[in-house]
Amino acid sequence: MRHGRTWSNGEYREHFGATAEEARSELRDLVLRGLVTSTGQRRWVRYELAVKP
């Protein structure tokens, strides 16, 4: 994400070896903390680093 790449849940799981529930929980936590933004819905959600003001 640091290099402008967006990630899907599946890509995150594959890269980090996480289960579906672990990836969902970790990505949700990053969004809630304001570090990552998400776009799209359901199967098409993409995650990217939040832009700092």
C-alpha positions as CSV (number, residue, x, y, z in Angstrom):
1,M,0.0,0.0,0.0
2,R,2.9,2.3,0.6
3,H,3.6,2.4,-3.1
4,G,0.1,3.4,-4.2
5,R,-1.1,-0.1,-4.6
6,T,-4.7,-1.1,-3.6
7,W,-5.4,-4.5,-2.1
8,S,-8.4,-6.8,-2.0
9,N,-9.1,-9.1,0.9
10,G,-8.0,-12.0,-1.2
11,E,-4.7,-10.4,-2.2
12,Y,-4.1,-9.5,1.5
13,R,-4.7,-13.1,2.5
14,E,-2.4,-14.5,-0.2
15,H,0.4,-12.1,0.6
16,F,0.3,-12.4,4.4
17,G,-1.0,-16.0,4.7
18,A,-4.0,-14.9,6.7
19,T,-7.4,-16.6,6.9
20,A,-10.5,-14.8,5.5
21,E,-11.6,-13.9,9.0
22,E,-8.1,-12.6,10.0
23,A,-7.8,-10.5,6.9
24,R,-11.3,-9.1,7.3
25,S,-10.6,-8.2,11.0
26,E,-7.2,-6.7,10.3
27,L,-8.4,-4.6,7.3
28,R,-11.4,-3.4,9.2
29,D,-9.2,-2.4,12.1
30,L,-6.9,-0.4,9.8
31,V,-10.0,1.4,8.3
32,L,-11.4,2.2,11.8
33,R,-8.0,3.6,12.9
34,G,-8.0,5.9,9.8
35,L,-4.8,4.4,8.3
36,V,-6.6,2.8,5.3
37,T,-9.6,3.7,3.3
38,S,-11.9,1.3,1.5
39,T,-13.9,1.7,-1.7
40,G,-16.4,-0.6,-3.3
41,Q,-18.8,-3.1,-1.9
42,R,-18.8,-6.7,-0.9
43,R,-16.5,-8.7,-3.2
44,W,-15.2,-5.6,-4.9
45,V,-13.9,-3.7,-1.9
46,R,-10.4,-2.3,-2.3
47,Y,-8.1,-1.0,0.4
48,E,-5.5,1.8,0.1
49,L,-3.5,4.0,2.5
50,A,-5.4,7.0,3.7
51,V,-4.2,10.4,2.5
52,K,-2.8,12.4,5.4
53,P,-4.0,16.1,5.4
